[in-house]
Amino acid sequence: MLPSRYFADLTQPEIAAQFKKNPLVILPCGSIEQHGPHLPTGTDTFAANVIGHAVAVRMDGLVLPATPFGVTPMHMPFEGTITLSPDTYMRVAIETCMSTAKHGAKYLLILNWHEGNIPSLAIAAESLHRDHGMTVLTVQACYVAEELYGHSCNGLTHGGEIEALAVLAFRPELVHLDRIDNSSDHTHGHKMDKLRRTRTFQPVLTDIRSIAPTGWFGSPQHASAEKGQKMLVDISDAIARYAREIFRQLDTVQGGTAEIKHLRQVR
């Protein structure tokens, strides 16, 4: 049994053996950006990593050491934000996964928690499939969280309860619920988020202050480590279940090999 699912924790022989057993890698994608006075700037990266690890356990895969940074110029008006250009981010994602493909990785699950990464990851996924032969599936984990917990957490908000729960499931000491202060207006925030998340129209907003003048909005005061662990289980169960089936379907229509049998549920 592997001592860890994190790629960077393992030795070369352990990784080589795992690729022969099950050639699945998971790329967690997040960002470093301000999340108000109560959540760390690494919130999105922490969320992607902890969910990625839970999915890796369920699907018998490895979690790649992705860059902690993302494409987040929207948050640059506030200190604590570090952004990459879309092209730089895309190249880092491609070259990270391309390296594993050369050593035997064949299935790639891109697990993203930051909306600003979506366009760059779409291009990277296309390249990794067409140019490097990987079977690729991208999962917007933040939207999975919204589907499962939006009704009980006042939606997916920047710095709200869903994001607090994600960090509580990974690094609870970094969540400071006693510092919650100055949330922007919820009605306006939800209205602007809804405007930019439709399938048909996608406006470009100058920065996060168009949504939340204080940089964040939501109701994280009811978050707890126990609820965070439950959310982690529910999200990772859902992602593993659907990802397993989608990979099987892709193998059927794209002429994959019998190796998909390894994408079994491991608990």
BALOBA-1460 file (C-alpha; in Angstrom, 3 decimals):
// residues 267
<rec num="1" residu="m" x="0.000" y="0.000" z="0.000"/>
<rec num="2" residu="l" x="1.255" y="3.477" z="-0.855"/>
<rec num="3" residu="p" x="2.270" y="5.638" z="2.129"/>
<rec num="4" residu="s" x="0.704" y="8.681" z="0.416"/>
<rec num="5" residu="r" x="-1.257" y="9.609" z="-2.696"/>
<rec num="6" residu="y" x="0.754" y="12.805" z="-3.158"/>
<rec num="7" residu="f" x="3.270" y="12.372" z="-5.993"/>
<rec num="8" residu="a" x="5.915" y="14.479" z="-4.263"/>
<rec num="9" residu="d" x="5.849" y="12.244" z="-1.164"/>
<rec num="10" residu="l" x="6.746" y="9.072" z="-3.064"/>
<rec num="11" residu="t" x="9.960" y="7.490" z="-4.277"/>
<rec num="12" residu="q" x="10.722" y="6.727" z="-7.916"/>
<rec num="13" residu="p" x="10.125" y="2.953" z="-7.529"/>
<rec num="14" residu="e" x="6.795" y="3.594" z="-5.800"/>
<rec num="15" residu="i" x="5.649" y="5.861" z="-8.632"/>
<rec num="16" residu="a" x="6.839" y="3.440" z="-11.322"/>
<rec num="17" residu="a" x="4.976" y="0.562" z="-9.689"/>
<rec num="18" residu="q" x="1.822" y="2.629" z="-9.295"/>
<rec num="19" residu="f" x="1.835" y="3.670" z="-12.973"/>
<rec num="20" residu="k" x="1.992" y="-0.008" z="-13.941"/>
<rec num="21" residu="k" x="-0.842" y="-0.799" z="-11.556"/>
<rec num="22" residu="n" x="-3.074" y="2.146" z="-12.473"/>
<rec num="23" residu="p" x="-1.861" y="4.949" z="-14.801"/>
<rec num="24" residu="l" x="-4.165" y="7.652" z="-13.379"/>
<rec num="25" residu="v" x="-2.926" y="11.066" z="-12.250"/>
<rec num="26" residu="i" x="-4.926" y="13.934" z="-10.759"/>
<rec num="27" residu="l" x="-3.923" y="17.573" z="-11.278"/>
<rec num="28" residu="p" x="-5.326" y="19.837" z="-8.509"/>
<rec num="29" residu="c" x="-5.807" y="23.431" z="-9.671"/>
<rec num="30" residu="g" x="-6.431" y="26.443" z="-7.443"/>
<rec num="31" residu="s" x="-5.066" y="29.923" z="-6.842"/>
<rec num="32" residu="i" x="-3.449" y="32.266" z="-4.359"/>
<rec num="33" residu="e" x="-5.823" y="35.172" z="-3.807"/>
<rec num="34" residu="q" x="-7.444" y="37.171" z="-1.048"/>
<rec num="35" residu="h" x="-10.423" y="35.565" z="0.683"/>
<rec num="36" residu="g" x="-11.337" y="38.197" z="3.230"/>
<rec num="37" residu="p" x="-10.124" y="38.435" z="6.844"/>
<rec num="38" residu="h" x="-11.103" y="34.902" z="7.844"/>
<rec num="39" residu="l" x="-9.732" y="32.565" z="5.146"/>
<rec num="40" residu="p" x="-6.156" y="32.028" z="3.870"/>
<rec num="41" residu="t" x="-5.012" y="33.191" z="0.453"/>
<rec num="42" residu="g" x="-4.416" y="29.532" z="-0.450"/>
<rec num="43" residu="t" x="-8.080" y="28.590" z="0.001"/>
<rec num="44" residu="d" x="-8.648" y="27.458" z="-3.597"/>
<rec num="45" residu="t" x="-5.388" y="25.496" z="-3.737"/>
<rec num="46" residu="f" x="-6.083" y="23.810" z="-0.400"/>
<rec num="47" residu="a" x="-9.564" y="22.840" z="-1.590"/>
<rec num="48" residu="a" x="-8.261" y="21.329" z="-4.829"/>
<rec num="49" residu="n" x="-5.518" y="19.389" z="-3.035"/>
<rec num="50" residu="v" x="-7.647" y="17.877" z="-0.287"/>
<rec num="51" residu="i" x="-10.432" y="16.879" z="-2.681"/>
<rec num="52" residu="g" x="-7.863" y="15.600" z="-5.170"/>
<rec num="53" residu="h" x="-6.312" y="13.359" z="-2.524"/>
<rec num="54" residu="a" x="-9.698" y="11.976" z="-1.463"/>
<rec num="55" residu="v" x="-10.553" y="11.222" z="-5.094"/>
<rec num="56" residu="a" x="-7.144" y="9.593" z="-5.599"/>
<rec num="57" residu="v" x="-7.824" y="7.241" z="-2.681"/>
<rec num="58" residu="r" x="-11.173" y="6.284" z="-4.192"/>
<rec num="59" residu="m" x="-9.816" y="5.799" z="-7.714"/>
<rec num="60" residu="d" x="-6.341" y="4.456" z="-6.878"/>
<rec num="61" residu="g" x="-4.506" y="7.377" z="-8.474"/>
<rec num="62" residu="l" x="-1.735" y="9.858" z="-7.693"/>
<rec num="63" residu="v" x="-2.078" y="13.597" z="-6.981"/>
<rec num="64" residu="l" x="0.398" y="15.705" z="-8.934"/>
<rec num="65" residu="p" x="2.245" y="18.652" z="-7.323"/>
<rec num="66" residu="a" x="0.534" y="21.435" z="-9.258"/>
<rec num="67" residu="t" x="1.539" y="25.084" z="-8.976"/>
<rec num="68" residu="p" x="-0.309" y="26.800" z="-6.099"/>
<rec num="69" residu="f" x="-0.915" y="29.793" z="-8.357"/>
<rec num="70" residu="g" x="-3.749" y="30.410" z="-10.782"/>
<rec num="71" residu="v" x="-5.060" y="32.949" z="-13.261"/>
<rec num="72" residu="t" x="-6.606" y="35.537" z="-10.981"/>
<rec num="73" residu="p" x="-6.135" y="39.147" z="-12.165"/>
<rec num="74" residu="m" x="-9.651" y="39.785" z="-10.886"/>
<rec num="75" residu="h" x="-8.365" y="39.806" z="-7.307"/>
<rec num="76" residu="m" x="-5.233" y="41.892" z="-7.837"/>
<rec num="77" residu="p" x="-6.724" y="45.062" z="-6.264"/>
<rec num="78" residu="f" x="-6.306" y="43.300" z="-2.897"/>
<rec num="79" residu="e" x="-3.040" y="42.343" z="-1.222"/>
<rec num="80" residu="g" x="-2.289" y="38.641" z="-0.936"/>
<rec num="81" residu="t" x="-3.107" y="37.827" z="-4.552"/>
<rec num="82" residu="i" x="-0.531" y="36.348" z="-6.949"/>
<rec num="83" residu="t" x="-1.573" y="35.767" z="-10.546"/>
<rec num="84" residu="l" x="-0.038" y="34.031" z="-13.544"/>
<rec num="85" residu="s" x="-0.765" y="34.948" z="-17.140"/>
<rec num="86" residu="p" x="-3.131" y="32.525" z="-18.917"/>
<rec num="87" residu="d" x="-0.338" y="31.371" z="-21.220"/>
<rec num="88" residu="t" x="2.101" y="30.716" z="-18.369"/>
<rec num="89" residu="y" x="-0.519" y="28.802" z="-16.413"/>
<rec num="90" residu="m" x="-1.473" y="26.747" z="-19.456"/>
<rec num="91" residu="r" x="2.165" y="25.842" z="-20.154"/>
<rec num="92" residu="v" x="2.801" y="24.805" z="-16.547"/>
<rec num="93" residu="a" x="-0.236" y="22.515" z="-16.600"/>
<rec num="94" residu="i" x="0.732" y="20.975" z="-19.940"/>
<rec num="95" residu="e" x="4.390" y="20.412" z="-19.069"/>
<rec num="96" residu="t" x="3.564" y="18.968" z="-15.631"/>
<rec num="97" residu="c" x="1.200" y="16.367" z="-17.038"/>
<rec num="98" residu="m" x="3.279" y="15.770" z="-20.178"/>
<rec num="99" residu="s" x="6.170" y="14.664" z="-17.968"/>
<rec num="100" residu="t" x="4.013" y="12.009" z="-16.310"/>
<rec num="101" residu="a" x="2.694" y="10.844" z="-19.674"/>
<rec num="102" residu="k" x="6.275" y="10.112" z="-20.769"/>
<rec num="103" residu="h" x="6.627" y="7.835" z="-17.747"/>
<rec num="104" residu="g" x="3.402" y="5.916" z="-18.276"/>
<rec num="105" residu="a" x="0.497" y="8.000" z="-16.978"/>
<rec num="106" residu="k" x="-2.445" y="7.554" z="-19.364"/>
<rec num="107" residu="y" x="-5.498" y="8.921" z="-17.559"/>
<rec num="108" residu="l" x="-5.622" y="12.520" z="-16.345"/>
<rec num="109" residu="l" x="-8.254" y="14.036" z="-14.074"/>
<rec num="110" residu="i" x="-7.908" y="17.823" z="-13.868"/>
<rec num="111" residu="l" x="-9.595" y="18.912" z="-10.637"/>
<rec num="112" residu="n" x="-10.159" y="22.658" z="-10.530"/>
<rec num="113" residu="w" x="-11.488" y="24.924" z="-7.746"/>
<rec num="114" residu="h" x="-10.825" y="28.344" z="-9.305"/>
<rec num="115" residu="e" x="-13.042" y="29.760" z="-12.050"/>
<rec num="116" residu="g" x="-10.323" y="31.970" z="-13.523"/>
<rec num="117" residu="n" x="-8.359" y="28.858" z="-14.524"/>
<rec num="118" residu="i" x="-11.099" y="27.382" z="-16.700"/>
<rec num="119" residu="p" x="-10.146" y="28.800" z="-20.137"/>
<rec num="120" residu="s" x="-6.446" y="27.950" z="-19.777"/>
<rec num="121" residu="l" x="-7.209" y="24.453" z="-18.500"/>
<rec num="122" residu="a" x="-9.533" y="23.794" z="-21.427"/>
<rec num="123" residu="i" x="-6.686" y="24.491" z="-23.863"/>
<rec num="124" residu="a" x="-4.232" y="22.463" z="-21.785"/>
<rec num="125" residu="a" x="-6.619" y="19.499" z="-21.654"/>
<rec num="126" residu="e" x="-7.039" y="19.576" z="-25.425"/>
<rec num="127" residu="s" x="-3.268" y="19.585" z="-25.957"/>
<rec num="128" residu="l" x="-2.609" y="16.808" z="-23.451"/>
<rec num="129" residu="h" x="-5.136" y="14.610" z="-25.212"/>
<rec num="130" residu="r" x="-4.285" y="15.362" z="-28.851"/>
<rec num="131" residu="d" x="-0.536" y="15.942" z="-28.589"/>
<rec num="132" residu="h" x="0.402" y="13.625" z="-25.730"/>
<rec num="133" residu="g" x="-2.150" y="10.824" z="-25.933"/>
<rec num="134" residu="m" x="-3.702" y="11.175" z="-22.495"/>
<rec num="135" residu="t" x="-7.359" y="10.465" z="-21.790"/>
<rec num="136" residu="v" x="-8.399" y="13.683" z="-20.068"/>
<rec num="137" residu="l" x="-11.359" y="14.662" z="-17.916"/>
<rec num="138" residu="t" x="-11.715" y="18.098" z="-16.294"/>
<rec num="139" residu="v" x="-13.889" y="18.478" z="-13.198"/>
<rec num="140" residu="q" x="-14.929" y="21.874" z="-11.849"/>
<rec num="141" residu="a" x="-14.931" y="20.793" z="-8.207"/>
<rec num="142" residu="c" x="-16.217" y="24.156" z="-6.980"/>
<rec num="143" residu="y" x="-19.359" y="23.665" z="-9.071"/>
<rec num="144" residu="v" x="-19.778" y="20.121" z="-7.752"/>
<rec num="145" residu="a" x="-19.644" y="21.645" z="-4.268"/>
<rec num="146" residu="e" x="-22.248" y="24.213" z="-5.267"/>
<rec num="147" residu="e" x="-24.574" y="21.518" z="-6.613"/>
<rec num="148" residu="l" x="-24.294" y="19.458" z="-3.439"/>
<rec num="149" residu="y" x="-24.061" y="22.172" z="-0.776"/>
<rec num="150" residu="g" x="-25.251" y="25.419" z="-2.334"/>
<rec num="151" residu="h" x="-28.755" y="25.016" z="-0.947"/>
<rec num="152" residu="s" x="-27.512" y="24.740" z="2.636"/>
<rec num="153" residu="c" x="-24.571" y="27.167" z="2.405"/>
<rec num="154" residu="n" x="-26.112" y="30.206" z="0.721"/>
<rec num="155" residu="g" x="-24.606" y="29.274" z="-2.637"/>
<rec num="156" residu="l" x="-21.011" y="29.269" z="-3.869"/>
<rec num="157" residu="t" x="-19.703" y="32.641" z="-2.731"/>
<rec num="158" residu="h" x="-16.195" y="34.067" z="-2.553"/>
<rec num="159" residu="g" x="-15.127" y="33.545" z="1.052"/>
<rec num="160" residu="g" x="-18.457" y="32.010" z="2.052"/>
<rec num="161" residu="e" x="-19.341" y="28.817" z="3.865"/>
<rec num="162" residu="i" x="-18.489" y="26.348" z="1.093"/>
<rec num="163" residu="e" x="-14.951" y="27.686" z="0.832"/>
<rec num="164" residu="a" x="-14.573" y="27.803" z="4.608"/>
<rec num="165" residu="l" x="-15.653" y="24.159" z="4.805"/>
<rec num="166" residu="a" x="-13.085" y="23.152" z="2.185"/>
<rec num="167" residu="v" x="-10.243" y="24.642" z="4.235"/>
<rec num="168" residu="l" x="-11.642" y="23.256" z="7.496"/>
<rec num="169" residu="a" x="-11.390" y="19.788" z="5.941"/>
<rec num="170" residu="f" x="-7.671" y="20.291" z="5.243"/>
<rec num="171" residu="r" x="-6.087" y="22.973" z="7.457"/>
<rec num="172" residu="p" x="-8.666" y="23.944" z="10.110"/>
<rec num="173" residu="e" x="-6.131" y="26.057" z="12.009"/>
<rec num="174" residu="l" x="-6.095" y="28.497" z="9.062"/>
<rec num="175" residu="v" x="-9.810" y="29.324" z="9.314"/>
<rec num="176" residu="h" x="-10.570" y="32.283" z="11.599"/>
<rec num="177" residu="l" x="-14.327" y="32.461" z="12.028"/>
<rec num="178" residu="d" x="-13.836" y="34.945" z="14.865"/>
<rec num="179" residu="r" x="-12.478" y="37.447" z="12.327"/>
<rec num="180" residu="i" x="-15.513" y="37.441" z="10.039"/>
<rec num="181" residu="d" x="-16.226" y="41.069" z="9.241"/>
<rec num="182" residu="n" x="-17.438" y="43.378" z="6.512"/>
<rec num="183" residu="s" x="-19.128" y="40.954" z="4.134"/>
<rec num="184" residu="s" x="-20.371" y="42.669" z="0.988"/>
<rec num="185" residu="d" x="-24.063" y="42.737" z="0.165"/>
<rec num="186" residu="h" x="-25.329" y="39.223" z="-0.545"/>
<rec num="187" residu="t" x="-28.076" y="40.238" z="-2.955"/>
<rec num="188" residu="h" x="-25.696" y="42.165" z="-5.196"/>
<rec num="189" residu="g" x="-23.021" y="39.461" z="-4.962"/>
<rec num="190" residu="h" x="-25.380" y="36.668" z="-5.980"/>
<rec num="191" residu="k" x="-26.780" y="38.780" z="-8.809"/>
<rec num="192" residu="m" x="-23.325" y="39.428" z="-10.287"/>
<rec num="193" residu="d" x="-22.151" y="35.845" z="-9.806"/>
<rec num="194" residu="k" x="-25.263" y="34.577" z="-11.563"/>
<rec num="195" residu="l" x="-24.616" y="37.009" z="-14.422"/>
<rec num="196" residu="r" x="-21.108" y="35.642" z="-15.075"/>
<rec num="197" residu="r" x="-21.945" y="31.954" z="-14.624"/>
<rec num="198" residu="t" x="-24.613" y="31.501" z="-17.284"/>
<rec num="199" residu="r" x="-24.048" y="29.186" z="-20.256"/>
<rec num="200" residu="t" x="-25.129" y="31.812" z="-22.773"/>
<rec num="201" residu="f" x="-23.619" y="35.160" z="-21.770"/>
<rec num="202" residu="q" x="-20.225" y="35.713" z="-20.109"/>
<rec num="203" residu="p" x="-19.407" y="39.339" z="-19.303"/>
<rec num="204" residu="v" x="-15.877" y="40.371" z="-18.368"/>
<rec num="205" residu="l" x="-15.747" y="42.106" z="-14.987"/>
<rec num="206" residu="t" x="-12.982" y="44.566" z="-14.117"/>
<rec num="207" residu="d" x="-12.263" y="43.008" z="-10.741"/>
<rec num="208" residu="i" x="-13.819" y="41.338" z="-7.702"/>
<rec num="209" residu="r" x="-15.128" y="44.684" z="-6.452"/>
<rec num="210" residu="s" x="-17.781" y="44.493" z="-9.172"/>
<rec num="211" residu="i" x="-19.164" y="41.524" z="-7.236"/>
<rec num="212" residu="a" x="-18.089" y="42.301" z="-3.678"/>
<rec num="213" residu="p" x="-16.702" y="45.786" z="-2.910"/>
<rec num="214" residu="t" x="-15.018" y="44.477" z="0.268"/>
<rec num="215" residu="g" x="-13.465" y="41.553" z="-1.629"/>
<rec num="216" residu="w" x="-15.711" y="38.833" z="-0.253"/>
<rec num="217" residu="f" x="-19.306" y="37.938" z="0.577"/>
<rec num="218" residu="g" x="-21.130" y="35.029" z="2.143"/>
<rec num="219" residu="s" x="-22.184" y="33.516" z="5.459"/>
<rec num="220" residu="p" x="-19.363" y="31.297" z="6.751"/>
<rec num="221" residu="q" x="-20.174" y="31.686" z="10.442"/>
<rec num="222" residu="h" x="-21.916" y="28.294" z="10.644"/>
<rec num="223" residu="a" x="-19.016" y="26.341" z="9.149"/>
<rec num="224" residu="s" x="-17.411" y="23.605" z="11.233"/>
<rec num="225" residu="a" x="-14.651" y="21.046" z="10.811"/>
<rec num="226" residu="e" x="-17.189" y="18.232" z="11.138"/>
<rec num="227" residu="k" x="-19.325" y="19.634" z="8.317"/>
<rec num="228" residu="g" x="-16.163" y="20.230" z="6.287"/>
<rec num="229" residu="q" x="-15.234" y="16.555" z="6.549"/>
<rec num="230" residu="k" x="-18.742" y="15.536" z="5.503"/>
<rec num="231" residu="m" x="-18.616" y="17.870" z="2.503"/>
<rec num="232" residu="l" x="-15.225" y="16.416" z="1.535"/>
<rec num="233" residu="v" x="-16.614" y="12.879" z="1.572"/>
<rec num="234" residu="d" x="-19.721" y="13.829" z="-0.398"/>
<rec num="235" residu="i" x="-17.829" y="15.780" z="-3.070"/>
<rec num="236" residu="s" x="-15.071" y="13.210" z="-3.511"/>
<rec num="237" residu="d" x="-17.586" y="10.351" z="-3.649"/>
<rec num="238" residu="a" x="-19.540" y="12.152" z="-6.356"/>
<rec num="239" residu="i" x="-16.468" y="13.058" z="-8.403"/>
<rec num="240" residu="a" x="-15.008" y="9.556" z="-8.209"/>
<rec num="241" residu="r" x="-18.305" y="7.958" z="-9.153"/>
<rec num="242" residu="y" x="-18.921" y="10.115" z="-12.214"/>
<rec num="243" residu="a" x="-15.267" y="10.248" z="-13.277"/>
<rec num="244" residu="r" x="-14.990" y="6.479" z="-13.226"/>
<rec num="245" residu="e" x="-18.005" y="6.141" z="-15.489"/>
<rec num="246" residu="i" x="-16.898" y="8.912" z="-17.857"/>
<rec num="247" residu="f" x="-13.447" y="7.368" z="-18.263"/>
<rec num="248" residu="r" x="-15.124" y="4.055" z="-19.129"/>
<rec num="249" residu="q" x="-17.248" y="5.773" z="-21.744"/>
<rec num="250" residu="l" x="-14.226" y="7.555" z="-23.201"/>
<rec num="251" residu="d" x="-12.369" y="4.264" z="-23.491"/>
<rec num="252" residu="t" x="-15.330" y="2.759" z="-25.302"/>
<rec num="253" residu="v" x="-15.558" y="5.482" z="-27.944"/>
<rec num="254" residu="q" x="-11.853" y="6.400" z="-28.195"/>
<rec num="255" residu="g" x="-10.427" y="2.931" z="-28.468"/>
<rec num="256" residu="g" x="-8.884" y="2.797" z="-25.012"/>
<rec num="257" residu="t" x="-7.267" y="-0.233" z="-23.492"/>
<rec num="258" residu="a" x="-8.321" y="-2.664" z="-20.819"/>
<rec num="259" residu="e" x="-6.427" y="-0.567" z="-18.298"/>
<rec num="260" residu="i" x="-9.667" y="1.234" z="-17.461"/>
<rec num="261" residu="k" x="-10.440" y="-1.797" z="-15.293"/>
<rec num="262" residu="h" x="-7.999" y="-0.311" z="-12.778"/>
<rec num="263" residu="l" x="-10.226" y="2.717" z="-12.233"/>
<rec num="264" residu="r" x="-12.066" y="0.847" z="-9.572"/>
<rec num="265" residu="q" x="-13.359" y="2.124" z="-6.291"/>
<rec num="266" residu="v" x="-10.793" y="1.896" z="-3.530"/>
<rec num="267" residu="r" x="-11.959" y="2.778" z="-0.032"/>
